[in-house]
Amino acid sequence: MTTTTKPSALITGGTSGIGLAAARELGRLGHPVFLCARDEQKVKQTVEDLRGEGLTVDGAAADVRSRESVTALVAAAVEAFGPIGVLVNNAGRSGGGVTADIADDLWYDVIDTNLNSVFLVTREVLKKGGLSDAAYGRIINIASTAGKQGVLLGAPYSASKHGVVGFTKALGRELAPSGVTVNAVCPGYVETPMAQRVRQGYAAAWDTTEDYVQEQFEAKIPLGRYSTPEEVAALVGYLASGPAASITAQALNVCGGLGNF
Ligand SMILES: NC(=O)c1ccc[n+]([C@@H]2O[C@H](COP(=O)([O-])OP(=O)(O)OC[C@H]3O[C@@H](n4cnc5c(N)ncnc54)[C@H](OP(=O)(O)O)[C@@H]3O)[C@@H](O)[C@H]2O)c1
């Protein structure tokens, strides 16, 4: 049976892939979970599904690229479950190509979605979400192994995720005296709808099949396979827990050995 005595959690991008798995994991651990994504229908359906599993969940449509939307999101989360104790900045997108051909719009959207959003949501949660005053605080940013090494044909994505890792390390040091921890989780290849889109993109760029791309990617991973969203979510659950209190300002890989740093 689920208890709801734990601090509430806000998860961005909670309707798919890693964010959905993290919502389920934190819900099962007893955190009331407020989630968002841009697609309102998917938010409603996800909330309904997770409630059907006995979890305490609510949500709202929000676009983490928009300051106004972020303000409304944090207000709605506090309205639903009180002060936010756990923030998971997960919403993100892929994006890249031959750098000389990258359009302004693509570059700015990847940086807005993956990096500027992390600043906007975190700032709002610290100012209005009750996290900075909370007895218990956890900020968990879903970065990537691409935030530690360059990804071929992924300059905007890699730049955005390196930015998330840098933000995490700096904020972790800043908030350490308050006991609020700030960490990045760095997945490698994780089987999600985004991963499928990434394989499609490389198949087009290399004029080959998605199966061939998948083989090439799997050959780079020491464990020989993609990680699962649940494996990433398990680390999110641990970082949100009491015993993780001394882990802060870190960027931790969940990648089957792909990243070795
Ligand atoms: N899958 C991987 O291999 C992998 C590896 C390393 C890191 N990551 C990172 O893990 C995170 C989750 O990835 P995933 O693979 O689970 O992706 P996914 O399956 O595509 O899910 C992305 C989620 O983010 C939401 N989202 C996207 N843009 C948004 C926006 N502007 N505002 C609010 N919500 C937004 C999406 O819903 P809407 O479209 O409805 O908004 C969806 O709920 C991302 O930060 C990604 O970079 C993934």
Ligand as a Chemical Component Dictionary entry (heavy atoms), coordinates in Angstrom:
data_LIG
# 
_chem_comp.id                   LIG 
_chem_comp.type                 NON-POLYMER 
_chem_comp.pdbx_formal_charge   0 
_chem_comp.three_letter_code    LIG 
# 
loop_
_chem_comp_atom.comp_id 
_chem_comp_atom.atom_id 
_chem_comp_atom.alt_atom_id 
_chem_comp_atom.type_symbol 
_chem_comp_atom.charge 
_chem_comp_atom.model_Cartn_x 
_chem_comp_atom.model_Cartn_y 
_chem_comp_atom.model_Cartn_z 
_chem_comp_atom.pdbx_ordinal 
LIG N1  N1  N 0  16.212 8.364  -24.142 1  
LIG C1  C1  C 0  17.519 8.512  -24.060 2  
LIG O1  O1  O 0  18.288 7.723  -24.647 3  
LIG C2  C2  C 0  18.095 9.623  -23.239 4  
LIG C3  C3  C 0  19.474 9.610  -22.991 5  
LIG C4  C4  C 0  20.043 10.615 -22.232 6  
LIG C5  C5  C 0  19.251 11.619 -21.724 7  
LIG N2  N2  N 1  17.916 11.627 -21.964 8  
LIG C6  C6  C 0  17.134 12.735 -21.404 9  
LIG O2  O2  O 0  16.085 12.222 -20.618 10 
LIG C7  C7  C 0  14.981 13.143 -20.659 11 
LIG C8  C8  C 0  13.714 12.396 -21.039 12 
LIG O3  O3  O 0  13.925 11.795 -22.300 13 
LIG P1  P1  P 0  12.991 10.618 -22.876 14 
LIG O4  O4  O 0  13.886 9.782  -23.696 15 
LIG O5  O5  O -1 12.196 10.044 -21.791 16 
LIG O6  O6  O 0  12.075 11.506 -23.879 17 
LIG P2  P2  P 0  10.570 11.369 -24.379 18 
LIG O7  O7  O 0  10.104 9.962  -24.289 19 
LIG O8  O8  O 0  10.530 12.083 -25.688 20 
LIG O9  O9  O 0  9.746  12.232 -23.294 21 
LIG C9  C9  C 0  9.975  13.613 -23.195 22 
LIG C10 C10 C 0  8.938  14.211 -22.238 23 
LIG O10 O10 O 0  9.213  15.615 -22.114 24 
LIG C11 C11 C 0  8.021  16.342 -22.477 25 
LIG N3  N3  N 0  8.446  17.621 -23.059 26 
LIG C12 C12 C 0  9.200  17.828 -24.160 27 
LIG N4  N4  N 0  9.341  19.144 -24.388 28 
LIG C13 C13 C 0  8.675  19.779 -23.395 29 
LIG C14 C14 C 0  8.436  21.136 -23.085 30 
LIG N5  N5  N 0  8.919  22.118 -23.851 31 
LIG N6  N6  N 0  7.705  21.444 -21.979 32 
LIG C15 C15 C 0  7.212  20.454 -21.194 33 
LIG N7  N7  N 0  7.393  19.144 -21.439 34 
LIG C16 C16 C 0  8.108  18.819 -22.533 35 
LIG C17 C17 C 0  7.286  15.419 -23.450 36 
LIG O11 O11 O 0  5.888  15.687 -23.556 37 
LIG P3  P3  P 0  5.283  16.746 -24.639 38 
LIG O12 O12 O 0  5.926  16.437 -25.954 39 
LIG O13 O13 O 0  3.797  16.523 -24.593 40 
LIG O14 O14 O 0  5.640  18.104 -24.116 41 
LIG C18 C18 C 0  7.507  14.079 -22.750 42 
LIG O15 O15 O 0  6.642  13.945 -21.636 43 
LIG C19 C19 C 0  15.385 14.251 -21.632 44 
LIG O16 O16 O 0  15.888 15.354 -20.928 45 
LIG C20 C20 C 0  16.473 13.583 -22.453 46 
LIG O17 O17 O 0  17.361 14.517 -23.023 47 
LIG C21 C21 C 0  17.313 10.659 -22.708 48 
# 
loop_
_chem_comp_bond.comp_id 
_chem_comp_bond.atom_id_1 
_chem_comp_bond.atom_id_2 
_chem_comp_bond.value_order 
_chem_comp_bond.pdbx_ordinal 
LIG N1  C1  SING 1  
LIG C1  O1  DOUB 2  
LIG C1  C2  SING 3  
LIG C2  C3  SING 4  
LIG C2  C21 DOUB 5  
LIG C3  C4  DOUB 6  
LIG C4  C5  SING 7  
LIG C5  N2  DOUB 8  
LIG N2  C6  SING 9  
LIG N2  C21 SING 10 
LIG C6  O2  SING 11 
LIG C6  C20 SING 12 
LIG O2  C7  SING 13 
LIG C7  C8  SING 14 
LIG C7  C19 SING 15 
LIG C8  O3  SING 16 
LIG O3  P1  SING 17 
LIG P1  O4  DOUB 18 
LIG P1  O5  SING 19 
LIG P1  O6  SING 20 
LIG O6  P2  SING 21 
LIG P2  O7  DOUB 22 
LIG P2  O8  SING 23 
LIG P2  O9  SING 24 
LIG O9  C9  SING 25 
LIG C9  C10 SING 26 
LIG C10 O10 SING 27 
LIG C10 C18 SING 28 
LIG O10 C11 SING 29 
LIG C11 N3  SING 30 
LIG C11 C17 SING 31 
LIG N3  C12 SING 32 
LIG N3  C16 SING 33 
LIG C12 N4  DOUB 34 
LIG N4  C13 SING 35 
LIG C13 C14 SING 36 
LIG C13 C16 DOUB 37 
LIG C14 N5  SING 38 
LIG C14 N6  DOUB 39 
LIG N6  C15 SING 40 
LIG C15 N7  DOUB 41 
LIG N7  C16 SING 42 
LIG C17 O11 SING 43 
LIG C17 C18 SING 44 
LIG O11 P3  SING 45 
LIG P3  O12 DOUB 46 
LIG P3  O13 SING 47 
LIG P3  O14 SING 48 
LIG C18 O15 SING 49 
LIG C19 O16 SING 50 
LIG C19 C20 SING 51 
LIG C20 O17 SING 52 
# 
